[in-house]
């Protein structure tokens, strides 16, 4: 873990706002929760103003259930810089009106190392467009994964680290493509192997976890201590929908590091390194409302996996953790 100079941090903010197409005619609103020591609000506001935009700070009491006046104000923004990771569903109403949203949570040195580029966007968009056309996804691995889903009910989606198009939601940094399986179509076995990551536990798996999946839901979780932790965590919600398969996709960030999580204490990072590292298979459980589905269960696991092969309609996108698809290679 390293630190960067305030002048360099200011430059990073100017670069990400420029990538996000901030213009003199626009309004930028920076949102955060109270009682946080954070240099980002001042940096974001100062750099937005340096680009000629109108910029202001909005403090909200929490990440959910925003006050009505806060929602009304956010709807007037061209770009929301979300430093709290707001979970209120009315943010979607803002986006439907054309407001862009950029979440920024990672510490400065990760923002610097993973500063996105236009090339990241291009590769992510190619992957998204391929997902959009696909009818099936199959994922295999030497560890024993053999998992397949049908696609087409939900859109292909991607993140690339900046919010430059009307209504686009993104997170700085990180580039990956993802979608959601057709309801009830996910079947097979997913083996989360040694070294794969589980969020929100922020841990590397020490013993393989085998997930048996039938008709869109995890039906069995077997393995050692890691499997028991996962099983206990999910059981606590007493909700069958926590076992549903959520978003699935692959990482496209060359500057993301699988090993980065080991350099930080829990709570110091948000985990974009793990979620976006190049060639991962990003498997998740729980809600699908982000894709337009009806599941909103609060239990959500993200599991970035190494060494997998991912195929769309039998065409390889990733082979044993290496991105091979045309237009997606860095």
Helices and strands as residue ranges (DSSP letters): H 6-19, E 27-33, H 40-50, E 54-60, H 68-74, E 79-82, H 91-96, E 100-104, H 108-113, H 118-133, E 136-141, E 146-150, E 157-159, E 169-172, E 176-180, E 187-192, E 197-198, E 203-204, E 209-214, E 217-223, H 225-235, G 240-243, E 245-251, G 258-263, H 272-276, E 281-285, G 289-291, E 301-305, E 308-312, E 315-319, E 322-323
